[in-house]
Each structure stands twice: as structure tokens, then as C-alpha cells.
Amino acid sequence: MKRKYTTPSLCFVAIYLGSYLGLSLGGAYMPANYGLNGIKDWAWTPRGFADDSGRLRVGVVIPFFPLYWIDSRYWHSDWTGLSGPQKMPVRPSR
């Protein structure tokens, strides 16, 4: 009975981790907090997690939240945004 579920479970985990890795490889640091003097800190955002205005896409973030949390705490934890590519969101016109 164990063997019946082992292979599909391992395939699911491999696809889940691989898809997040693919999104993270194309990611960039985006402004997280603004202050009076400009950008205060940056947050890692994998490709597709935010739209052009900088808002997070909840439908993409929620399924990958555990990996996103681990990634942003341990791998992409540079709040200055100096260790990787940066992307400035496009401000919507008024």
C-alpha cells in the first residue's frame, strides 16, 4: 500500500519544488516599504508573484507561501536589494 502512494507523492513534491525554483530564478527585488526619503527596504519577489504595479497576486502567492517564506528568510534575505536584480513597479496613471 505504501508503494502505491510513494511515487505520486515524490513526483508531486518534485514538480512543486521545481516550479517554485523556476519562478524564483526569474525573480527580482521589489520595493517593500517607502519612506520620506524614498525606498526603505526591498523584498524578494519571484517572477509572476506581483503585477506591474507591484501588487502581489494572491492566487499565485498562497500555494507557494511555505517555499516563499523559506526563500525570503534564508536565501534572498537581503533587505537592501543589492544582492540581485531589482525591478521598480510601474505606477498606475491617475
C-alpha positions as CSV (number, residue, x, y, z in Angstrom):
1,M,0.0,0.0,0.0
2,K,2.9,2.4,0.8
3,R,4.4,1.9,-2.6
4,K,1.2,2.9,-4.3
5,Y,1.4,6.5,-2.9
6,T,5.2,6.9,-2.7
7,T,5.9,7.6,-6.4
8,P,3.0,10.0,-7.0
9,S,3.9,11.9,-3.8
10,L,7.5,12.2,-4.8
11,C,6.5,13.4,-8.2
12,F,4.2,16.0,-6.7
13,V,6.9,17.3,-4.4
14,A,9.5,17.4,-7.3
15,I,7.1,19.3,-9.5
16,Y,6.1,21.7,-6.7
17,L,9.8,22.5,-5.8
18,G,10.8,22.7,-9.4
19,S,8.1,25.1,-10.4
20,Y,8.9,27.4,-7.5
21,L,12.6,27.2,-8.3
22,G,11.8,28.2,-11.9
23,L,9.8,31.2,-10.7
24,S,12.4,32.2,-8.2
25,L,15.2,32.1,-10.8
26,G,13.4,34.8,-12.8
27,G,12.6,36.9,-9.7
28,A,13.8,40.3,-8.6
29,Y,13.8,42.6,-5.5
30,M,10.9,45.0,-5.5
31,P,10.3,47.9,-3.1
32,A,8.7,46.8,0.1
33,N,8.5,49.9,2.2
34,Y,8.6,53.6,1.2
35,G,9.6,56.5,3.4
36,L,10.1,60.2,3.1
37,N,13.5,59.8,1.5
38,G,12.4,57.1,-0.9
39,I,12.6,53.3,-0.7
40,K,13.4,52.0,2.8
41,D,13.7,48.3,2.1
42,W,13.3,45.7,-0.7
43,A,11.6,42.3,-0.8
44,W,12.3,39.3,-3.0
45,T,9.5,38.6,-5.4
46,P,9.6,35.6,-7.7
47,R,8.5,36.0,-11.3
48,G,4.7,36.2,-11.6
49,F,4.1,36.9,-7.9
50,A,3.5,40.6,-8.5
51,D,1.8,42.6,-11.3
52,D,3.4,45.6,-13.0
53,S,2.0,47.9,-10.3
54,G,3.8,46.0,-7.5
55,R,0.8,44.3,-6.0
56,L,1.1,40.7,-5.0
57,R,-1.1,38.2,-6.9
58,V,-2.8,36.3,-4.1
59,G,-3.7,33.3,-6.3
60,V,0.0,32.6,-7.0
61,V,1.4,33.5,-3.6
62,I,-0.9,31.3,-1.5
63,P,0.0,27.9,-3.0
64,F,3.8,28.7,-2.8
65,F,3.7,30.6,0.5
66,P,5.7,28.0,2.5
67,L,8.5,28.0,-0.1
68,Y,8.3,31.8,-0.5
69,W,8.7,32.3,3.3
70,I,11.7,29.9,3.5
71,D,13.3,31.5,0.4
72,S,12.8,35.1,1.6
73,R,14.1,34.3,5.1
74,Y,17.1,32.2,4.3
75,W,18.2,32.6,0.7
76,H,17.0,36.0,-0.5
77,S,17.2,37.8,2.8
78,D,19.0,40.9,1.7
79,W,16.5,43.7,2.5
80,T,18.8,46.2,0.8
81,G,18.2,44.6,-2.6
82,L,21.8,44.8,-3.5
83,S,22.5,41.1,-4.0
84,G,20.2,40.5,-7.0
85,P,18.3,42.1,-9.8
86,Q,15.9,44.9,-8.9
87,K,12.6,45.8,-10.5
88,M,10.7,49.0,-10.0
89,P,7.0,48.6,-10.3
90,V,5.2,50.8,-12.8
91,R,3.0,53.3,-11.1
92,P,-0.6,53.4,-12.5
93,S,-1.5,56.6,-14.1
94,R,-4.1,58.7,-12.4
